[in-house]
Amino acid sequence: MIRAHLSSDSVPPEERFDWWYGLKSASPISTTLRSDFTEDFPVAVDHVDLGAVALTTMAYPSAEVRRTARHIRKGDPDSLQVSLTLQGLSGFEQAGRNVRFGAGNLLLYDSSSPFEGWMRRADDSGAPTRSIVATLPRHLLPFPPDRMHSLVARPLSAREGFGSLLAHFMRQVADDAGQFGNTVAAADRLTHTLVDLVGHLAGQHLDQEGELPPESRRRTLLLQVQSHVRRHLRDPGLSPDSIAAAHHISTRYLHRLFQDQGLTVAAWIRRLRLERCRRALASPELAALPVGAIAARWGFTHPAVFTRAFRAAYGLTPSELRARTLAHHGSALAVNGCALDVNDAR
């Protein structure tokens, strides 16, 4: 896994656009650029290379991009790109379709066919456009090119269904790929997950989800389950039975999904809840909130059980961790007021 950050900060303002133009022209999917901000074109790029696939986060002023047949003749990696608009307005034209859309949408497009696109600032605040682009070889997807062709240049919602899962995953990897590990095996797992989610998003809109490999369907179901758990962590009634029922599977099959990952359902839920509690206890803004209230907020209904689990996970009771963390932040008043709590059952 290779991560890189590029910024135009060290480039003179009047040279920034040419600098970015040169980088884009030399990329495997070469394009030409145009912008009304050539006198000062600040750019920030974060790139995560997983080997077979890559994710690139870009922030820059309004610009237009064009890939022509001449670009394609010079070199074409036969890639599918999935763009997630985070900020600004977007437009795209490919395969005879011309669309416009805003933040919160995904767009698939093909490196082997000419295209034109633009991103514009949403208002006059000066905030840059922002997007994440995932690039993956088309042959990794289980659909023939002609079927995928029907999906390019069609905005797909990133707020529901597999679009929501894919967008969340892209943001997680782009923001902090290191949390998943820095090994080749971790990069391979991230690659499989990205391909699975793009495949399921395509299958959802092509009505061909049944054509996806069983292993891919299992991995994506696990991601759906985990997303459901994160959304319902505050619910003390969250359980393997309720999770299985919400996904129309048996509890036994749910346990099998987690066992394949070396996890148990209960242990994973407990780990997530403890981490949320740890973050809250470390926050000076929540220093006045009793430990018991924080525990209850994240689904722990028995204070003694919470304290034992917390100490087993972090080596400190909740109040001890809070006191140390707030002292480190110089929050003496918060520490004096909240260091001890009756819910820290020993």
C-alpha positions as CSV (number, residue, x, y, z in Angstrom):
1,M,0.0,0.0,0.0
2,I,1.4,3.4,-1.0
3,R,0.1,6.7,0.2
4,A,1.1,10.1,-1.1
5,H,0.1,13.7,-0.5
6,L,0.6,16.3,-3.1
7,S,0.1,20.1,-2.7
8,S,0.6,23.2,-4.7
9,D,1.5,25.2,-1.6
10,S,5.2,25.3,-2.5
11,V,4.4,26.3,-6.1
12,P,4.1,30.0,-7.1
13,P,0.5,30.8,-7.6
14,E,0.9,31.7,-11.3
15,E,2.5,28.3,-11.9
16,R,0.0,26.1,-10.1
17,F,-2.3,25.4,-12.9
18,D,0.5,24.4,-15.3
19,W,1.9,22.2,-12.5
20,W,-1.4,20.4,-12.1
21,Y,-1.9,20.2,-15.9
22,G,1.4,18.5,-16.3
23,L,0.6,15.9,-13.6
24,K,-2.8,15.1,-15.2
25,S,-1.3,14.8,-18.7
26,A,1.3,12.3,-17.5
27,S,-1.2,10.1,-15.7
28,P,-2.3,6.7,-17.2
29,I,-5.7,8.3,-17.9
30,S,-4.4,11.4,-19.6
31,T,-6.7,14.4,-20.1
32,T,-6.6,18.1,-21.0
33,L,-7.7,20.8,-18.5
34,R,-9.2,24.2,-18.6
35,S,-10.0,26.6,-15.8
36,D,-10.9,30.3,-15.2
37,F,-8.5,30.2,-12.2
38,T,-5.2,29.8,-14.0
39,E,-3.7,32.8,-12.1
40,D,-3.9,30.9,-8.9
41,F,-5.0,27.3,-8.9
42,P,-4.4,25.8,-5.4
43,V,-4.5,22.0,-5.4
44,A,-4.4,19.3,-2.7
45,V,-4.3,15.6,-3.5
46,D,-4.2,12.5,-1.4
47,H,-3.5,9.2,-3.2
48,V,-3.8,5.7,-1.9
49,D,-2.4,3.0,-4.2
50,L,-3.6,-0.5,-3.3
51,G,-1.9,-2.2,-6.2
52,A,-4.6,-3.2,-8.6
53,V,-6.9,-0.2,-7.6
54,A,-6.3,3.3,-6.3
55,L,-8.3,6.1,-4.6
56,T,-7.5,9.7,-5.1
57,T,-8.9,12.6,-3.2
58,M,-8.7,16.0,-4.9
59,A,-9.5,19.6,-3.9
60,Y,-9.1,22.5,-6.4
61,P,-11.0,25.4,-7.8
62,S,-13.5,25.0,-10.7
63,A,-12.1,23.2,-13.7
64,E,-13.1,21.4,-16.9
65,V,-11.5,18.1,-18.0
66,R,-11.6,16.4,-21.4
67,R,-10.4,13.0,-22.6
68,T,-10.4,12.6,-26.4
69,A,-9.9,9.7,-28.8
70,R,-6.4,10.9,-29.3
71,H,-5.7,10.5,-25.6
72,I,-7.1,7.0,-25.7
73,R,-4.9,6.0,-28.7
74,K,-1.8,7.2,-26.9
75,G,-2.6,4.9,-24.0
76,D,-5.6,3.3,-22.2
77,P,-5.5,1.2,-19.0
78,D,-9.0,0.0,-19.7
79,S,-10.2,1.2,-16.3
80,L,-13.5,2.0,-14.7
81,Q,-13.5,5.1,-12.5
82,V,-15.9,5.8,-9.8
83,S,-16.2,9.4,-8.7
84,L,-17.8,10.6,-5.4
85,T,-18.6,14.3,-5.3
86,L,-18.0,15.6,-1.8
87,Q,-18.2,19.4,-2.4
88,G,-19.3,21.5,-5.3
89,L,-21.3,20.9,-8.5
90,S,-20.4,18.4,-11.2
91,G,-21.2,17.8,-14.8
92,F,-20.3,14.9,-17.1
93,E,-20.7,13.7,-20.7
94,Q,-20.0,10.3,-22.0
95,A,-21.7,7.6,-24.1
96,G,-24.2,10.2,-25.4
97,R,-25.4,11.2,-21.9
98,N,-24.9,14.6,-20.4
99,V,-25.7,15.0,-16.7
100,R,-25.4,17.5,-13.9
101,F,-25.4,16.7,-10.2
102,G,-24.3,17.9,-6.8
103,A,-22.5,16.5,-3.7
104,G,-23.6,13.1,-2.4
105,N,-23.6,11.4,-5.8
106,L,-21.5,8.7,-7.4
107,L,-20.6,8.6,-11.1
108,L,-19.1,5.7,-13.1
109,Y,-17.1,6.4,-16.2
110,D,-14.9,4.6,-18.6
111,S,-11.3,5.3,-19.6
112,S,-11.8,3.7,-23.0
113,S,-14.4,6.1,-24.3
114,P,-14.0,9.9,-24.7
115,F,-15.5,12.1,-22.0
116,E,-15.9,15.6,-20.8
117,G,-16.5,16.7,-17.3
118,W,-16.4,19.7,-15.0
119,M,-16.5,20.6,-11.4
120,R,-17.5,24.0,-10.1
121,R,-17.7,25.7,-6.8
122,A,-21.1,25.6,-5.3
123,D,-21.1,29.3,-4.2
124,D,-18.9,32.4,-3.9
125,S,-17.4,31.4,-0.6
126,G,-14.1,30.3,-2.2
127,A,-14.4,26.8,-0.9
128,P,-12.8,24.3,-3.4
129,T,-14.5,21.5,-5.2
130,R,-13.7,18.1,-3.5
131,S,-14.1,14.6,-4.8
132,I,-12.7,11.1,-4.4
133,V,-12.0,9.0,-7.5
134,A,-11.6,5.2,-7.3
135,T,-9.8,3.6,-10.3
136,L,-10.1,-0.1,-11.0
137,P,-9.5,-2.4,-13.9
138,R,-12.7,-3.3,-15.7
139,H,-11.8,-6.9,-15.9
140,L,-12.2,-7.3,-12.1
141,L,-15.9,-6.7,-12.4
142,P,-18.2,-9.7,-13.2
143,F,-20.2,-7.9,-15.9
144,P,-19.4,-7.6,-19.6
145,P,-18.3,-4.2,-20.9
146,D,-21.5,-3.6,-22.9
147,R,-23.6,-4.1,-19.7
148,M,-21.4,-1.7,-17.7
149,H,-21.6,0.8,-20.5
150,S,-25.2,1.3,-19.7
151,L,-24.3,2.7,-16.3
152,V,-21.6,5.2,-17.2
153,A,-22.5,8.9,-16.9
154,R,-25.6,8.2,-14.8
155,P,-25.5,9.8,-11.3
156,L,-26.1,7.2,-8.6
157,S,-27.1,8.2,-5.1
158,A,-24.4,7.8,-2.4
159,R,-27.1,8.2,0.3
160,E,-28.8,4.8,0.1
161,G,-28.3,1.1,-0.7
162,F,-25.0,0.0,-2.0
163,G,-24.1,3.5,-3.0
164,S,-24.1,4.5,0.6
165,L,-21.9,1.6,1.6
166,L,-19.5,2.3,-1.3
167,A,-19.3,6.0,-0.5
168,H,-18.7,5.3,3.2
169,F,-15.9,2.9,2.4
170,M,-14.2,5.2,-0.1
171,R,-14.2,8.0,2.5
172,Q,-12.8,5.7,5.2
173,V,-9.9,4.5,3.0
174,A,-9.2,7.9,1.6
175,D,-9.2,9.5,5.1
176,D,-7.1,6.9,6.9
177,A,-6.0,3.9,4.9
178,G,-3.5,3.0,7.7
179,Q,-6.3,2.0,10.0
180,F,-6.7,-1.2,7.9
181,G,-3.0,-2.1,8.1
182,N,0.0,-1.4,5.9
183,T,0.6,-4.9,4.6
184,V,0.1,-6.4,1.1
185,A,-2.6,-8.6,2.6
186,A,-4.5,-5.5,3.9
187,A,-4.2,-3.8,0.5
188,D,-5.6,-7.0,-1.1
189,R,-8.5,-7.1,1.3
190,L,-9.3,-3.4,0.6
191,T,-9.1,-4.1,-3.1
192,H,-11.6,-7.0,-2.9
193,T,-13.9,-4.9,-0.8
194,L,-13.9,-2.0,-3.2
195,V,-14.5,-4.3,-6.2
196,D,-17.3,-6.1,-4.4
197,L,-19.0,-2.9,-3.5
198,V,-18.7,-1.4,-7.0
199,G,-20.0,-4.8,-8.4
200,H,-23.0,-4.8,-6.1
201,L,-23.8,-1.2,-6.9
202,A,-23.7,-2.0,-10.6
203,G,-25.7,-5.2,-10.0
204,Q,-28.3,-3.3,-8.1
205,H,-28.9,-1.0,-11.1
206,L,-28.5,-3.8,-13.7
207,D,-30.7,-6.2,-11.8
208,Q,-27.9,-8.8,-12.0
209,E,-26.8,-9.2,-8.4
210,G,-27.4,-12.9,-8.7
211,E,-24.4,-13.0,-11.2
212,L,-22.0,-11.9,-8.5
213,P,-19.8,-14.6,-7.0
214,P,-21.0,-16.1,-3.6
215,E,-17.9,-14.9,-1.8
216,S,-18.5,-11.4,-3.1
217,R,-22.1,-11.5,-1.8
218,R,-21.0,-12.7,1.6
219,R,-18.4,-9.9,2.0
220,T,-20.9,-7.3,1.0
221,L,-23.5,-8.7,3.3
222,L,-21.0,-8.4,6.1
223,L,-20.4,-4.8,5.3
224,Q,-24.1,-4.1,5.3
225,V,-24.4,-5.8,8.7
226,Q,-21.5,-3.8,10.1
227,S,-23.0,-0.6,8.8
228,H,-26.3,-1.5,10.5
229,V,-24.5,-2.2,13.8
230,R,-22.7,1.2,13.7
231,R,-26.0,3.0,13.1
232,H,-27.7,1.2,16.0
233,L,-24.9,1.1,18.6
234,R,-26.8,3.3,21.0
235,D,-29.7,0.8,21.1
236,P,-29.3,-1.4,24.2
237,G,-31.5,-4.0,22.4
238,L,-29.0,-4.5,19.6
239,S,-28.3,-8.2,19.5
240,P,-27.4,-11.0,17.1
241,D,-31.1,-11.9,16.8
242,S,-32.2,-8.4,16.0
243,I,-29.4,-7.9,13.5
244,A,-30.1,-11.2,11.7
245,A,-33.8,-10.3,11.5
246,A,-33.1,-6.9,10.1
247,H,-31.1,-8.6,7.2
248,H,-33.5,-11.5,6.7
249,I,-30.9,-14.1,7.6
250,S,-30.6,-16.7,10.4
251,T,-28.7,-15.9,13.5
252,R,-26.6,-18.9,12.8
253,Y,-25.6,-17.6,9.4
254,L,-24.8,-14.2,10.9
255,H,-22.4,-15.8,13.4
256,R,-20.8,-17.7,10.4
257,L,-20.2,-14.4,8.6
258,F,-18.3,-13.0,11.6
259,Q,-16.4,-16.3,12.2
260,D,-15.0,-16.1,8.7
261,Q,-13.4,-12.8,9.8
262,G,-12.1,-14.2,13.1
263,L,-14.7,-12.3,15.1
264,T,-17.8,-12.9,17.1
265,V,-20.8,-10.6,16.8
266,A,-21.0,-9.7,20.5
267,A,-17.3,-9.0,20.8
268,W,-17.3,-6.7,17.8
269,I,-20.3,-4.8,19.1
270,R,-18.7,-4.5,22.5
271,R,-15.4,-3.3,21.0
272,L,-17.2,-0.5,19.0
273,R,-19.2,0.6,22.0
274,L,-16.1,0.7,24.2
275,E,-14.2,2.8,21.7
276,R,-17.1,5.3,21.4
277,C,-17.1,5.5,25.2
278,R,-13.4,6.0,25.3
279,R,-13.6,8.9,22.8
280,A,-16.4,10.5,24.9
281,L,-14.4,10.2,28.1
282,A,-11.4,11.8,26.5
283,S,-13.4,14.8,25.3
284,P,-13.1,18.0,27.4
285,E,-16.5,19.1,26.0
286,L,-18.1,16.1,27.7
287,A,-16.2,16.4,31.0
288,A,-19.4,17.3,33.0
289,L,-21.3,14.2,31.7
290,P,-21.2,11.4,34.3
291,V,-19.5,8.1,33.3
292,G,-22.7,6.2,33.8
293,A,-24.5,8.5,31.3
294,I,-21.8,8.0,28.7
295,A,-22.0,4.2,29.1
296,A,-25.8,4.2,28.8
297,R,-25.6,6.4,25.7
298,W,-23.6,3.7,24.0
299,G,-25.8,0.7,25.0
300,F,-24.2,-0.4,28.3
301,T,-27.1,-0.8,30.8
302,H,-25.1,-2.3,33.7
303,P,-22.4,0.0,35.1
304,A,-20.3,-2.8,36.7
305,V,-20.3,-4.8,33.5
306,F,-19.2,-1.7,31.6
307,T,-16.4,-0.9,34.0
308,R,-15.0,-4.4,34.0
309,A,-15.1,-4.5,30.2
310,F,-13.5,-1.1,29.9
311,R,-10.7,-2.0,32.3
312,A,-10.1,-5.3,30.4
313,A,-9.8,-3.4,27.1
314,Y,-7.8,-0.3,28.2
315,G,-6.1,-1.3,31.5
316,L,-7.8,1.6,33.4
317,T,-11.3,2.2,34.7
318,P,-13.4,4.8,32.8
319,S,-12.8,7.5,35.5
320,E,-9.0,6.8,35.6
321,L,-8.8,7.2,31.8
322,R,-10.9,10.3,31.9
323,A,-8.7,11.9,34.6
324,R,-5.5,11.1,32.8
325,T,-6.7,12.3,29.5
326,L,-8.2,15.6,30.7
327,A,-5.1,16.2,32.8
328,H,-3.1,15.8,29.7
329,H,-5.3,18.4,28.0
330,G,-4.8,20.7,31.0
331,S,-8.5,20.5,32.0
332,A,-8.0,20.7,35.7
333,L,-11.5,21.7,36.5
334,A,-13.0,18.9,34.5
335,V,-10.7,16.4,36.2
336,N,-11.5,17.7,39.7
337,G,-15.2,17.6,39.0
338,C,-15.4,14.2,37.2
339,A,-12.4,12.1,38.2
340,L,-14.4,9.9,40.5
341,D,-17.8,8.5,39.6
342,V,-20.0,6.1,41.5
343,N,-20.5,4.0,38.4
344,D,-16.8,2.9,38.5
345,A,-17.7,-0.3,40.2
346,R,-14.6,-2.1,41.3
